[in-house]
Amino acid sequence: MPDERLARHVLEEWRLVEHRLAEIRLDSVEAALLRAQAAVLRDEYQHLIDDAIENKRPEPPPFPQS
């Protein structure tokens, strides 16, 4: 299912961004950029969930707590 593949890709990117954030100084410019990127990915993922609900398709899996 294309939506599922896209959701996995978005989750993978989001997870990488969150892991990188955990490794750097939170007051750095890089951290600010990564937080912005994480917000975009979170919004994109939420859009996939909303679209699945609206069109009565299975929802993508939740963001794993790793």
N, C-alpha and C positions, 0 to 999 in steps of 0.2 A: 504494500500500500504506500503510495508516494508520501502522504501526510506523515505516516509513521517513520519513514526514512528521514524526512525533513526534521521531524521532532527529535530523532536520535542525533542528527547532526547538530542541531541547535543546542541540545543538552550537552553534547560533547564539547562544543566550543565554550559554553557557559561554565562548565566544570573546569576547563583549563584556565579560564579567566579567574575564577574563584580561587583555584589553587595558587595561581601566580600572585594574587592579592595577599594571600596568606604568607607569602615569602618576602614581601617588600615592606618598606616603611610606608605607613598609611598616610603620612602627610606629604608624600612625594607627588610630583607631577605625574609620574607613571601611574600611581595609585588612582589619581583622579581620572585619568584616561581609562583605566581598567574598570573603575566603577561605572563610568558612562557606558562603556561597552557592555558590561554586565546588565545594565538597565535596558539597553536595546535588546539584548538577547532574551531577557526576562519578558519584555513586552511582546517580542516575536513569538515566544513560546506560549504566552497567555492567549495571543491571537489564534494560534493553532488549536488550543483547547476550546476557546469560544466558538471557533468555526466548526469543530467536531460536534459540539453540543447543538449548535444551531442546525446543522445538517444531519443530525441523528446518526453520527458515525462514532466509532469507539474513540474515547479520549486517549491522547498520548499518556505515557506513564509519568508519574510525578518525578520531580527533580530528586535524585537520590541524596540522602544525607550521608556523605562520605567524609 
